[in-house]
Amino acid sequence: MNLALFRQTDSSDIPLRGTDVGNLLEAVHRRYNVRSNDQGTSRYIVGQLIKFGEAIGAIDPRTYAIQYARFRALKVLDLACGCEGYMKEAERNGRNTGGASANFFGPWLCRTLSMLEANVTGVDREFPRSIVKTEKKGRNPKRVGMPESEWIFVQRDLTQLDAIDQEHFPDNSFDAVSCTRFIGNKSGPVEVHGTILDPVSILGSAAPLADTWEMRELWEEDNEAYCRTLKGIREAAQRILREGGVFMLNTDVEIKTNGALKTRMP
């Protein structure tokens, strides 16, 4: 394992190597064949895991210690979990990926949480690379989604109404819902057909991260559809979370209290 993977982060003075999080990172690299020089993916895996673990009170960001019992059997839904196919789509459309590898866009929270024995479901519009195979029927190959045994993948387009439907995602059925690198706040309200639309007020949160390409394009093409998507994701999280459950929107954390999502106080 490349020593550069274990550089200190801003949140801790303790080196990552030999810690619970560091050991997990090594295990993830081995299982999913992540290249040792893929620094961007490694940092993302660690950062996402620590943010989620801190949100549920299971990882100390200063010491990288993991409370393993907090993850076991925890039922988690990761919305827009990620898929390596985003890279090819970006290249086809001439988008700037900042030098990131295809691995960077993978469903890493699902994979790392499943290795901690959580019960994880990931949702995205395309299958992750590791669960797609090619079957040959006659002369024409056919791509077929194959589920990983460690976690559940559900194919959905989150910009569509009722993507998180009640039949497949029942009320009060998850302990935590995560949605990162997909939706973010805009700089201010926008007037559409005489109505003031403010994604931040609709979400009830000011997520600091930028939108994905598809969400930026949706914002430019159809403001109302964008705001409807954001509102739908938050309403779905509120519905499917159990009382006391955690909703992590990028770096914002809300707790379901008396049936409603409320911002966690510092």
N, C-alpha and C positions, 0 to 999 in steps of 0.2 A: 504494500500500500504506500502510495506517495505521501511523504511527510507533509507536503504542502496542504493536504486535505485537512490537517489537524492544526492549522493556524488558529490563534485565539480569535474570538469574536468580540464585538464591542461590549457585550453584556457580561463578560467574565474575564477574570485574570488567570483562570485555570486552563492549561492546555487541554484540547479535546481528546487527545490520544489517551487510551486507558480508562476513560470515563464510560458511563453507561451509554451515553449518546454516541461516543466515538466507537465503541464496540458494535453498536447497532449499525452504524454507518458502514463499517467493514463488512458486516454480514450482508447488508443490502448490496454492496458492490459485488460480493461473491455470487449471490443468488441471481442477480440480474445482469451480470457481466458488464458493469459500468467501468469504463476505462479509468485508470488511475490518474490520467492527466485531464479528465473532464471536470475541471474545477467548478465551472458554473453549475453543473448538475449537482455536484456534491454539496456545494454551499446552499443550494435551494432545498435539497432534501433535509439538511440539518435545520435550516431556518424555519421551514414549514413545520417540521416535527416539534421544534422547541416552542413555536408560537401556539400550536394546538395543545401541546402538553401543559404549557403555562396556563392556557385558558381553562382547562379542566382541573388544574391544581395537581398535575401528575409529573411535571418536570420542573426542576429548579434551573432557571436560565443562568445562574451564577456558577453552579457546580456541575451541571449536566447530569445530575442524578435523576434516575427514573423510578417512580413508584409503580412497579410492574402490576401490582394488584389493582390499581386504578384503571388499567387498560383491559384487563381480562374480562371478556364477555361484554365490554362496553359496546353499545350499538350505535354506530356512526354512519351518517350519510354525507358523502362528499359530492357536492354539486359542481359540475364542470371539473371533474376530477383530472382530466388531462388525457391526451393521446399523442403519440409520436407523429401521427399523420399531419399535425399542424405545421411541421417543418416543410413538408412537401407542398402543402397548400400555400404557405408563405412564399416559397421559391417560385411557384407557378404564377403568383400574383405580384411578384417583384417587391415584396415587403422586406423591410430591414429587420433581421432577427438579432442584430447585435452580436453576431458571432456565436450564438448559442447552438449547441448540438441538438439533434433530434431527441436525444434522451431527456433533455431539459423539460420537454413538454409532456413527459410521461405521468402516469397517475401515482406519484410517489407517496402522497399521504396515505392512500389506500394500501399500498404495498408495505410501508413501514408500520402502520397501525396493525395490519394483519399479522406481521411478524411479532408484534407485541400481544397477540392473541385477542385483539378486538374483533368484533363482528362488524365487518365493514361492507357498505354498499357504495359503489361509485356510479355516477351518472354523467354521461357525455354523449355527444352526437355521433362520435366515431369510436370504434373499438380500439383499445390500445394495441400497439404493435405485437406484444407478446401473446395476445389471445386471438390472433388472426392467422389462419393457415390457408394454403391454396390447395384446392382439390381439383384434380384433372378428370373431367368427364368428356370423353371423346377428345376432340382437339382443343376445346375451350376450357381454360382454367377458371375456377370459381373460388372467390374468397369467402371463407366461412368463419364466423366468430366462434372461438372456442373459449369457454370460461376458465379462468384460473381457479384452482381449487381453494386458494387462500382467501379470496374475497369475491363478492358478487358484483357483476357489471350489468347496468341497465342502460340501454341505448335510448336517449331522449334528446330532443332539441329544446333547450330551455327557453328559447324565444317564442315557442309555441304555447298557446293557452292550454292550461291543464296538463302541462308536461309532467308535473308531479301529481299524478291523479290519486284519488282516495282509494281506489281498488288495490293498487300496487304499493301505495305508501299510506297506510292507515293512520288515523288520528292517534296521537300520544304513543308513538311506537319507537321513537329514537331518543337516545340520551344526548346526542350531539349532532349538529349539522354544521358543516364547513362549506364555505364558498369563497375561493381565492382565485386571483388572476383572471377573473371573468367580468365582474362588475366593479365600477368605481364611481366616485362622486364627480359631478361637473362643477364648473366654476360658479354657476349661478342659475337662477330660474330662467326659463325660456317661454315666450308666449307662442302658443300653437292654437290657431283657430279661435282666438279670443280667450283662451284658457291659459293661466300661468301654470307651467309644469316645472317642478323642482325635484329632481331625482333624490337629492339629499333628504328633503322633508318627507318624501314618499317612503324612503327606506327607514327613516328615523335614525339615521346614522351617517357619519361622514367618513366613509372608507377612503383612505388616502391613496390607494393604488390605482393605476391607470386601467382602463378597460382593455379587453382583448380586441383584436382587429375586427372581429365580427360585430362586437358591441359598438365600437367606434363608428363602423360603417352604418350600423342600424341607427345610431344617434343622428348621423348626417342625413340618412334617407327618410327616417320616420321617427320623429321625437316621441310621438304618442306610444308607438310600439315599444320603444326603448323603456319609457317610464312604466309601461304595463308589465314588461318583463321583470324589472326591478321589484315592483310592487308584488308581483306574483311569487317571486322567489322568497321574499320576506314573509308573505302570508302563508306559504307552504311550510316554511321552517317553523313558524309559530304553531301551525296546526299539528304537524307530525311530532314535534318535541313533547316529551313527557314534562310534567311539572318539575321545575328545577333544572331542566335541560339547557345546554349551552348552544348558542348560535354564534359562530365566528365568521364574520364578514370581513375578509382580508385581515386587518389587525384589530378591528372593532369586536368587542365581545358583549353579547346580550344574554340575559338569563330569562327563561320563561317563568314568570311569577304571577300567580293568580290568573293563569290563562293568557297572559300577554307578555311580549318581549320587552324587557327593560334593561337599559344600559347598566353594566356592572360598574359600581363606583370604585375608584382607586383605593 
